[in-house]
Amino acid sequence: MNLVKLKKSNKIAFKNIVKTLPIIFSMLFLVSIITNVVPKSFYQKLFKGNLFLDALIGDLLGSFLMGNPITGYIIGNELLKSGISLVAVTTFLVAWVTVGIFQSPAEALFLGKRFALFRNISAFFMAIVVAIITVLIVNSI
């Protein structure tokens, strides 16, 4: 093991952790504000308890409110605490990190319009499939 490389990689890892802390704390702060301002009845009205409709709503929300996985997990946890189904939250999280409505123009510029469109449409529908399969597996364990 090369000690110089190990020290260098530890230094880089530490810097990255320090960089992400403000993002994590700000997301916790925003989620706390939203949790206290938005009543739980709002989530109950938005998500009706229908497996496929809740998955579609979670998919739409995740597609438009995209972000990185760390912040998505924080939001997903709060949604679960609010009584939202695991399918809806899982679909939200998968779409949150895979579907990018707002970044598609940049993706189309670099990778081509056809590829960007196909990738986003397939990721949108696969988010529902992945979430339902994941919840079925988790519930069977």
N, C-alpha and C positions, 0 to 999 in steps of 0.2 A: 504494500500500500504506500502510495506516495503522499507523504505528510504535507508537502507544499500544496498539492492539488486538493487535498482534504480541507486544509485551512481556507483555501480560496473558495471552494464550493460552499463551505459553512458560512463564510462571510457574505456570499451572494444570497444564500438562503435567508440569512438573518435580515439582510437589507429588504428582500422581498416581503418577508413577514411584517417588518416595520411599515412598509409601504401600504400593505393591505389593511392594517389595523384601523386607520381613519375611515376606510370604506365600510368595514364591518361595524364599527361603532356608529357611524352615521346611519347605516341601514337599521341597526337596532333602535336608534333614536326615532327614525321616521316610522318604523313599524309600531313602536310604542305609542307614538302620537296617533297614528291611524287607528290602532286598536282601541284607544280611548275615545277618539272622536266619532268613528263609524260604529254604530250600534250593531250588535251581533244579528239583530233581526234583518239587517241589510243583506248579510251573507245568506241568511235562510231564504230570503225572497229571491236572491239571484240564483242560488243553487236549490233546485226543487226536490232533489233526492232521486231523480231519474238517472239511471246509470249512464245512458248514452247522451242525454241532454246536458248533464253535469260535466261529462267528459268534453263535450263540444264547447261549452262555456269556458271551462278551464283551458282548453286548447286555444280558444280565441284570445283570452286574457294573456296567456303566456306568450302568444305570438306577437302581440302588440307591446306588452310590457317586458320586453326581453332584457336579459342581464346575465351576469355571471352566476355560476352554480352556488357560490357561497351565500350571496344575498338571496337567491331563490330558496335555499334551504331554510333560511330564517323566516321568510314570508310564508313558505309552505307549512312550517311548524305552527305559525300563528293561525293560518287558515284551518289546520286540523284542530287546534284548540277552540276555534269558533264553531266547530261542529260540521265542517265541510267534509264530504266523503273522501276517502283515500283515493278513489279513482279520479275525482276532480282535481285533487291536489297533485297527484302523480302526473296527470296529463298536463297540468299547468307547468310543472317543473320540467318535463321533457320538452314541451314547446318553448319554455323560457330560454333554454340553452341551445335548441336546434333550429327553431324557425326564426328568421330575421326579417320582418317586414320592412323595418326602417333601414337596415343595412343592405337590402337587396340591390339598390342602385350601384353601390360600390362593388358588390359581389358580381353584378352583371358586367360592370366595366372591366373587371380583372379576369373573370372566368367565362364571360359570355352570357347574353340574355337568356338563351334557351336553357343553359345549365342552371342558372340562378333560379329561374322560374320552376323548372322541374324539381330541383332540390328542395325548394321551399314548400311546394305543393305536396311532394311526397313526405317531407318531414312533418307537415301539418297533419296528414292522415295517419302516418305511422306513430305519431305521439299518442293518439287515441288507442291504437292497437297495442303498443308497448305498455301503456298504462293499465289497460284491462288485463293483459296477460300477467303483468307484474303483480297486480292486486290478487288475481286468482291464485298465483303461486304463493304469495304471502299468506293468504287466507287458508290455503291447504296445508301449510306447515304447522 
